[in-house]
Amino acid sequence: NDLVKAIFSETSKVTVAALQGNAGAGGAMAALSCDFVWTHNHTILNPHYKLMGLHGSEYWTNFLPARVGNEMAVKLTESCMPVSVTVAKDIQRYNCTQSK
């Protein structure tokens, strides 16, 4: 929680996340809290906690709806479905540059 809050609260620096592999739950949300996210083009994201028996940070409510809108934010966090980087980029969840 402290890390995610520190990242999304930072306004004097540009924040960047780089994902080499898959990211789920807090890892996906921590990356999303950054200004920019770079990923490998085969990365799979699982932006939910429900099926893991975890109760993660709710800080995502501060930045996910702003990126994708309320309806898509609910869909992403409630559907418990994995999201490819291509789909994530299409819905603007991640403003990623895919590397080869």
C-alpha contacts under 8 A as a table, 3 or more apart, distances in Angstrom:
res1	aa1	res2	aa2	distance
1	N	4	V	5.34
1	N	5	K	6.08
1	N	57	S	5.77
1	N	59	Y	7.49
2	D	5	K	5.17
2	D	6	A	6.03
3	L	6	A	5.12
3	L	7	I	6.20
3	L	30	A	7.67
4	V	7	I	5.14
4	V	8	F	6.24
4	V	29	M	7.89
4	V	30	A	5.44
4	V	33	S	6.40
4	V	59	Y	7.19
5	K	8	F	5.46
5	K	9	S	5.84
5	K	59	Y	6.93
6	A	9	S	5.24
6	A	10	E	6.17
7	I	10	E	5.42
7	I	15	T	7.00
7	I	33	S	6.24
7	I	34	C	6.23
8	F	11	T	7.85
8	F	33	S	5.21
8	F	34	C	6.37
8	F	63	F	7.76
10	E	13	K	6.37
10	E	14	V	7.94
10	E	15	T	7.90
11	T	14	V	7.47
14	V	34	C	7.90
14	V	35	D	6.25
15	T	34	C	4.99
15	T	35	D	5.15
15	T	36	F	6.49
16	V	31	A	7.84
16	V	34	C	5.42
16	V	35	D	5.93
16	V	36	F	4.79
16	V	37	V	5.71
16	V	38	W	7.66
17	A	31	A	5.30
17	A	32	L	7.96
17	A	34	C	6.22
17	A	36	F	6.36
17	A	37	V	4.72
17	A	38	W	6.23
18	A	31	A	7.65
18	A	37	V	5.78
18	A	38	W	4.70
18	A	39	T	5.77
19	L	22	N	7.19
19	L	23	A	7.50
19	L	31	A	7.88
19	L	37	V	7.51
19	L	38	W	6.19
19	L	39	T	4.68
19	L	40	H	6.63
19	L	43	T	7.69
20	Q	39	T	5.96
20	Q	40	H	5.51
20	Q	43	T	7.35
21	G	39	T	7.64
21	G	40	H	6.80
21	G	42	H	7.82
21	G	43	T	5.46
21	G	44	I	7.58
22	N	43	T	4.90
22	N	44	I	4.88
22	N	45	L	5.86
23	A	27	G	5.25
23	A	28	A	4.96
23	A	43	T	7.61
23	A	44	I	6.59
23	A	45	L	5.03
23	A	46	N	6.33
23	A	47	P	7.92
24	G	27	G	5.36
24	G	28	A	5.01
24	G	29	M	7.87
24	G	45	L	5.64
24	G	46	N	4.32
24	G	47	P	5.61
24	G	48	H	6.99
25	A	28	A	5.49
25	A	29	M	6.35
25	A	46	N	6.10
25	A	47	P	5.05
25	A	48	H	4.97
25	A	49	Y	5.32
25	A	56	G	7.41
26	G	29	M	4.99
26	G	30	A	5.76
26	G	47	P	7.77
26	G	56	G	6.68
26	G	57	S	7.40
27	G	30	A	5.12
27	G	31	A	6.23
28	A	31	A	5.33
28	A	32	L	6.23
28	A	45	L	6.33
28	A	46	N	6.81
28	A	47	P	5.64
29	M	32	L	4.86
29	M	33	S	6.22
29	M	47	P	6.62
29	M	60	W	6.30
30	A	33	S	5.23
30	A	34	C	7.20
31	A	34	C	5.65
31	A	37	V	6.44
32	L	35	D	7.62
32	L	36	F	7.90
32	L	37	V	7.04
32	L	63	F	7.82
32	L	64	L	7.57
32	L	93	R	7.44
32	L	94	Y	6.62
33	S	60	W	7.37
33	S	63	F	6.60
34	C	37	V	6.75
36	F	94	Y	7.54
36	F	95	N	6.04
36	F	96	C	6.78
37	V	94	Y	6.13
37	V	95	N	5.95
37	V	96	C	4.94
37	V	97	T	7.34
38	W	95	N	7.62
38	W	96	C	4.61
38	W	97	T	5.09
38	W	98	Q	6.32
38	W	99	S	7.70
39	T	43	T	6.56
39	T	85	V	7.52
39	T	96	C	6.13
39	T	97	T	6.44
39	T	98	Q	5.34
39	T	99	S	6.51
40	H	43	T	5.50
40	H	98	Q	5.33
40	H	99	S	5.04
40	H	100	K	6.50
41	N	85	V	6.40
41	N	86	T	7.54
41	N	98	Q	4.94
41	N	99	S	5.93
41	N	100	K	6.40
42	H	84	S	7.30
42	H	85	V	6.92
43	T	84	S	6.36
43	T	85	V	5.85
44	I	82	P	6.42
44	I	83	V	5.75
44	I	84	S	4.76
44	I	85	V	6.25
45	L	82	P	5.58
45	L	83	V	5.05
45	L	84	S	6.19
45	L	85	V	7.16
46	N	80	C	7.15
46	N	81	M	6.59
46	N	82	P	4.65
46	N	83	V	6.24
47	P	76	L	6.42
47	P	77	T	5.92
47	P	80	C	7.48
47	P	82	P	7.40
47	P	83	V	7.92
48	H	51	L	7.73
48	H	76	L	7.18
48	H	77	T	4.77
48	H	78	E	6.94
48	H	80	C	5.83
49	Y	52	M	5.46
49	Y	53	G	6.84
49	Y	54	L	5.52
49	Y	55	H	6.47
49	Y	56	G	6.48
49	Y	77	T	7.64
49	Y	80	C	7.86
50	K	53	G	6.02
50	K	54	L	6.64
50	K	55	H	7.64
50	K	78	E	7.46
50	K	80	C	6.98
51	L	54	L	7.75
51	L	80	C	7.06
57	S	60	W	7.11
58	E	61	T	5.89
59	Y	62	N	5.56
59	Y	63	F	7.60
60	W	63	F	5.49
60	W	64	L	5.57
61	T	64	L	5.81
61	T	65	P	6.50
62	N	65	P	7.18
62	N	66	A	7.49
63	F	66	A	5.29
63	F	67	R	6.49
64	L	67	R	5.23
64	L	68	V	6.22
64	L	69	G	7.41
64	L	73	A	6.00
64	L	93	R	7.37
65	P	68	V	5.27
65	P	69	G	4.37
65	P	70	N	4.76
65	P	71	E	7.94
65	P	72	M	7.52
65	P	73	A	5.43
66	A	69	G	5.75
66	A	70	N	7.73
67	R	92	Q	6.47
67	R	93	R	6.05
68	V	71	E	7.94
68	V	72	M	5.81
68	V	73	A	6.26
68	V	91	I	6.51
68	V	92	Q	6.22
68	V	93	R	6.02
69	G	72	M	5.65
69	G	73	A	6.15
70	N	73	A	5.06
70	N	74	V	6.26
71	E	74	V	5.35
71	E	75	K	6.30
72	M	75	K	4.88
72	M	76	L	6.02
73	A	76	L	5.23
73	A	77	T	6.24
74	V	77	T	5.30
74	V	78	E	5.71
74	V	79	S	7.96
75	K	78	E	5.30
75	K	79	S	5.47
76	L	79	S	5.81
76	L	80	C	6.98
76	L	81	M	7.40
77	T	80	C	6.33
83	V	87	V	6.31
83	V	88	A	6.30
84	S	87	V	5.30
84	S	88	A	6.12
85	V	88	A	4.86
85	V	89	K	5.95
85	V	94	Y	7.69
85	V	96	C	7.91
86	T	89	K	5.23
86	T	90	D	6.27
87	V	90	D	4.96
87	V	91	I	6.34
88	A	91	I	5.30
88	A	92	Q	5.99
88	A	93	R	5.13
88	A	94	Y	5.70
89	K	92	Q	4.80
89	K	93	R	6.04
89	K	94	Y	5.31
89	K	95	N	5.94
89	K	96	C	6.46
90	D	93	R	7.74
91	I	94	Y	7.93
92	Q	95	N	5.94
